[in-house]
Amino acid sequence: MEKYTEIFIQAYQSYAAYLWREITFQSQPFWKNYFWMLVAVSLLFFMLEQLKPWRKEQPKFRKDFWLDFFYMFFNFFLFSLIVYQAASGVVVAFFNDGIRGITGFDLQASNPMQHWPQWAILLTGFIVRDFVQWWVHRLLHASPRLWRFHQVHHSVEEMGFAAHLRYHWMENVLYRTIEYLPLALLGIGLHDFFLIHIFTLIWGHYNHANIQVSGRVTGGILLGAAGLFVAMSSWNLPWTMDLLIAAGGAFIGAAFIGPYMKYIFNSPDMHIWHHAYDIPKERAAGINFGITLAIWDYLWGTAYMPRDGRDIRLGYPGVGQMPHDFVGQSLHGIVSDGQASEK
């Protein structure tokens, strides 16, 4: 027990020091500073929403904008990653010690991914995490008890990028508990998790943003960025070659992947229907559960986009009973009576 207590305490101490370095610009290089990257990404989407809004009549500072702005930092830094950092070392050590004690086999020491290039580790970790999250998301809708917590996210009545991270803190507990063990046993460390988390953060902002972008543009940006990342992280090439590889990736993404992007990745067009107030009875169990990838919804038959959903009503029956403050929403599903639990 002393071993696990020490791991837990050290994890908290190291995370506190890390977060302070991030906030005070001590992290190098700057592009790996995830705190200010969150700020920069959020500002970018805010500007895009002002320059070319999809719902033009929606206020620039939509309903509950500042509440959602606080949620971004609470769920991304003050809770989500603290839980991952502090709990991960303890749980992995406990699980691995148990397997080794019973079978004599060391899962972590025998993990073949230790020798993979970083891009392959990140790609595997991203796909595994997104698949696990898709099933957790379905569970949040299928379980009446868990739906009470998930109602906080569905209480958004005017959609915008910051709505992405408005969700109950119990969702962090559920998601991290279920997704974390396969990632940790695959050898996904905190740094790798951060990179995956940043990518899904950007895509989550995009899914909820009040913008609409063509598949060719998103395909070009995605493969261009992927090409640049692989070139910079895997090969020691001149910067001109890095840019050339990125340009080649952007061309391939726009020309060949672009037409299929909205079947592979989630998008505002698709995700808006997940938040629809009125859902057909035959779809009462929920639709469009994809977090980053849309492909799971097409494979399991939960994809649903009957028409342009730009101006559909958002929320759920009973949404008016949801508190409009952080404390009230944090207690929702714990001390509330369940009167607004119908989907």
C-alpha positions in Angstrom: 0.0 0.0 0.0 2.9 2.4 0.8 4.2 1.9 -2.8 0.8 3.0 -4.3 0.4 5.9 -1.9 3.8 7.2 -2.9 3.0 6.9 -6.6 -0.3 8.8 -6.0 1.3 11.6 -4.1 4.2 12.0 -6.5 1.8 12.1 -9.4 -0.1 15.0 -7.8 3.0 16.9 -7.0 4.5 16.5 -10.5 1.2 17.5 -12.1 0.9 20.6 -9.9 4.5 21.7 -10.9 3.8 20.9 -14.5 0.6 23.0 -14.6 2.4 25.9 -13.0 5.1 25.8 -15.6 2.5 25.7 -18.4 0.6 28.8 -17.0 3.8 30.8 -16.5 5.3 30.0 -20.0 8.1 27.9 -18.6 7.3 24.9 -20.8 9.5 24.5 -23.8 9.0 24.4 -26.7 6.0 26.7 -26.6 4.0 24.6 -29.1 3.9 21.9 -26.5 2.3 24.2 -23.9 -1.2 22.6 -23.7 -2.7 25.2 -21.4 -2.1 28.1 -23.7 -2.8 25.9 -26.7 -6.3 25.4 -25.3 -6.6 29.2 -25.1 -5.2 29.7 -28.7 -7.5 27.0 -30.2 -10.5 28.4 -28.4 -9.7 31.9 -29.7 -9.4 30.6 -33.2 -12.8 28.9 -33.1 -14.3 32.0 -31.5 -13.0 34.2 -34.4 -14.2 31.7 -37.0 -17.7 31.8 -35.4 -17.7 35.6 -35.6 -16.4 35.7 -39.2 -18.5 33.0 -40.8 -21.3 31.8 -38.5 -23.4 28.9 -39.6 -26.4 30.2 -37.5 -26.2 33.9 -38.4 -28.9 35.0 -36.0 -27.3 33.4 -32.9 -25.7 36.0 -30.5 -21.9 36.4 -30.6 -21.8 35.5 -27.0 -24.5 32.8 -27.0 -26.5 31.7 -24.0 -24.3 30.3 -21.2 -21.1 31.1 -23.1 -19.1 32.1 -20.0 -20.3 29.1 -18.1 -19.0 26.9 -20.9 -15.8 28.9 -21.0 -15.2 27.9 -17.3 -16.1 24.3 -18.0 -13.3 24.2 -20.6 -10.6 24.8 -18.0 -12.3 22.8 -15.2 -12.8 19.6 -17.3 -9.6 19.8 -19.4 -7.1 20.8 -16.7 -8.5 21.0 -13.2 -10.3 17.6 -13.2 -9.8 15.4 -16.2 -6.0 15.4 -16.5 -5.4 15.5 -12.8 -7.5 12.4 -12.4 -5.7 10.7 -15.3 -2.3 11.7 -14.0 -2.8 10.9 -10.4 -4.8 7.7 -10.8 -3.0 6.2 -13.8 0.3 5.3 -12.1 -1.5 3.7 -9.2 -4.0 1.6 -11.2 -1.4 0.5 -13.8 1.1 -0.5 -11.1 -1.7 -2.4 -9.2 -3.1 -4.1 -12.3 0.4 -5.0 -13.6 1.6 -6.3 -10.2 -1.5 -8.4 -9.9 -1.0 -10.0 -13.4 2.7 -10.6 -12.7 1.9 -12.1 -9.3 -0.6 -14.5 -10.7 1.0 -15.5 -14.0 4.6 -14.3 -13.8 4.0 -12.3 -17.0 4.9 -8.5 -17.0 2.4 -6.8 -19.4 4.2 -3.5 -19.5 7.7 -4.9 -19.9 6.4 -7.1 -22.7 4.4 -4.4 -24.5 5.6 -4.5 -28.2 4.4 -0.8 -28.7 7.5 0.3 -26.7 9.5 -0.1 -29.9 6.9 1.6 -32.3 7.5 5.1 -33.7 5.6 7.8 -31.9 3.1 8.4 -34.8 2.1 4.7 -34.7 1.6 4.8 -30.9 -0.5 7.9 -31.1 -2.6 6.6 -34.0 -3.3 3.3 -32.2 -4.0 5.1 -28.9 -6.4 7.5 -30.7 -8.4 4.8 -32.4 -8.6 2.6 -29.3 -9.6 5.6 -27.1 -12.2 6.9 -29.6 -13.8 3.4 -29.9 -14.0 3.0 -26.1 -15.5 6.5 -25.8 -18.1 5.8 -28.4 -19.4 2.9 -26.3 -19.2 4.9 -23.1 -21.2 7.7 -24.8 -23.9 5.1 -25.8 -23.9 3.9 -22.2 -24.6 7.5 -21.0 -27.8 7.6 -23.0 -28.8 4.0 -22.3 -28.6 4.1 -18.6 -31.3 6.4 -16.9 -28.9 6.9 -14.0 -26.0 8.0 -16.1 -28.3 10.0 -18.4 -29.0 12.3 -15.4 -25.3 13.3 -15.5 -25.2 13.5 -19.3 -28.1 15.9 -19.3 -25.7 18.7 -18.3 -24.0 18.4 -21.7 -27.4 18.2 -23.4 -28.7 21.3 -21.6 -26.9 23.4 -24.3 -29.7 25.3 -26.2 -27.4 27.5 -28.4 -24.5 25.6 -29.9 -20.9 26.9 -30.0 -17.4 25.6 -29.7 -17.2 26.0 -25.9 -20.2 23.7 -25.4 -17.8 20.9 -26.2 -16.5 20.7 -22.6 -19.7 21.5 -20.7 -20.3 18.2 -19.1 -20.7 16.8 -15.6 -17.6 15.9 -13.6 -19.0 12.3 -13.2 -18.5 11.9 -16.9 -14.8 12.4 -16.4 -14.8 9.7 -13.7 -16.6 7.3 -16.0 -14.7 8.0 -19.2 -11.3 8.0 -17.6 -11.9 4.9 -15.6 -13.0 2.8 -18.6 -10.7 4.3 -21.3 -7.7 4.6 -19.2 -6.7 1.0 -18.6 -6.4 -0.2 -22.2 -4.4 3.0 -23.0 -2.1 2.6 -20.1 -1.5 -1.1 -20.9 -0.8 -0.1 -24.5 2.0 2.1 -23.2 0.2 5.4 -23.7 2.0 7.7 -21.3 0.9 11.1 -20.1 2.7 13.0 -22.9 1.1 10.7 -25.6 -2.3 11.1 -23.9 -1.9 14.9 -24.0 -1.2 14.8 -27.7 -4.2 12.6 -28.4 -6.3 14.8 -26.0 -5.3 18.0 -27.8 -6.3 16.6 -31.2 -9.6 15.4 -29.9 -10.1 18.8 -28.2 -9.6 20.6 -31.5 -12.1 18.2 -33.2 -14.5 18.5 -30.4 -14.4 22.3 -30.6 -15.1 21.9 -34.3 -18.0 19.5 -33.9 -19.8 22.0 -31.6 -18.8 25.2 -33.3 -21.2 27.5 -35.1 -19.4 27.1 -38.4 -19.6 24.8 -41.4 -16.6 23.6 -43.3 -16.4 21.5 -46.5 -14.9 18.0 -46.3 -12.1 18.9 -48.7 -10.9 21.7 -46.5 -11.0 19.6 -43.3 -9.4 16.7 -45.2 -6.6 18.9 -46.4 -6.0 20.4 -43.0 -6.0 17.0 -41.3 -3.6 15.2 -43.6 -1.4 18.3 -43.9 -1.0 18.5 -40.2 -0.5 14.8 -39.9 2.2 14.8 -42.5 4.0 17.7 -40.7 3.8 15.9 -37.4 5.1 12.6 -38.7 7.9 14.3 -40.6 9.0 16.4 -37.5 8.6 13.5 -35.0 10.0 10.6 -37.0 12.6 11.9 -39.4 15.5 14.3 -39.1 14.8 16.3 -42.3 15.4 19.9 -43.3 12.4 22.1 -42.5 11.8 22.6 -46.2 11.2 18.9 -46.6 8.9 18.9 -43.6 6.8 21.6 -45.3 6.9 19.7 -48.6 5.6 16.6 -46.9 2.9 18.6 -45.2 1.9 20.1 -48.5 1.7 16.7 -50.1 -0.5 15.4 -47.2 -2.8 18.4 -47.6 -3.2 17.7 -51.3 -4.0 14.0 -50.8 -6.4 14.9 -48.0 -8.3 17.5 -50.0 -8.3 15.5 -53.3 -8.9 11.9 -52.1 -10.0 11.9 -48.5 -12.1 15.1 -48.6 -15.2 13.7 -50.2 -15.4 11.0 -47.5 -14.4 13.1 -44.5 -17.9 13.5 -43.1 -18.3 9.7 -43.1 -15.0 9.2 -41.3 -14.9 12.1 -38.9 -17.6 13.8 -36.9 -18.7 17.3 -38.0 -21.0 20.2 -36.9 -23.5 19.0 -39.5 -23.7 15.5 -37.9 -23.2 16.4 -34.2 -26.0 19.0 -34.2 -28.5 16.1 -34.6 -27.1 14.4 -31.5 -28.2 17.5 -29.5 -31.7 17.6 -31.2 -34.6 18.2 -28.9 -36.9 16.1 -31.0 -35.7 12.6 -31.9 -37.8 10.1 -33.7 -39.3 7.4 -31.5 -37.4 4.7 -33.4 -34.2 6.5 -32.5 -35.1 7.1 -28.8 -31.9 5.3 -27.7 -29.9 8.1 -29.2 -28.1 9.0 -32.5 -24.6 10.1 -33.7 -22.6 9.1 -30.7 -19.2 9.7 -32.3 -16.7 11.7 -30.3 -14.1 12.3 -33.0 -14.7 9.5 -35.5 -18.1 9.2 -37.2 -17.4 5.8 -38.7 -18.6 3.9 -35.6 -22.1 5.3 -36.1 -22.2 4.2 -39.7 -20.9 0.7 -38.7 -23.4 0.3 -35.9 -26.4 2.0 -37.6 -26.7 5.0 -35.3 -25.9 7.6 -37.8 -28.8 10.1 -38.5 -28.8 13.2 -40.6 -32.2 13.5 -42.3 -31.7 17.1 -43.5 -29.8 20.3 -42.7 -30.0 20.6 -39.0 -28.7 24.2 -38.7 -31.9 25.6 -37.1 -33.3 22.7 -35.2 -34.3 23.0 -31.5 -31.6 21.8 -29.1 -31.9 20.2 -25.6 -34.3 17.5 -24.3 -37.8 17.4 -22.8 -37.4 19.0 -19.3 -34.2 21.0 -20.1 -35.8 24.1 -18.5 -35.3 22.4 -15.1 -31.6 22.3 -15.5 -29.7 24.8 -13.2 -27.9 27.6 -15.1 -24.9 27.7 -12.7 -21.8 25.5 -12.3 -22.5 24.4 -8.7 -26.1 23.5 -9.5 -25.1 21.5 -12.6 -22.3 19.8 -10.7 -24.9 18.5 -8.2 -27.4 17.5 -10.9 -28.0 13.8 -10.8 -26.6 13.6 -7.3 -29.1 15.6 -5.2 -31.8 16.4 -7.8 -35.0 14.4 -7.8 -34.9 13.1 -11.4 -38.1 14.8 -12.7 -36.4 15.9 -15.9 -35.0 12.5 -16.8 -37.0 11.8 -20.0 -35.2 11.8 -23.3 
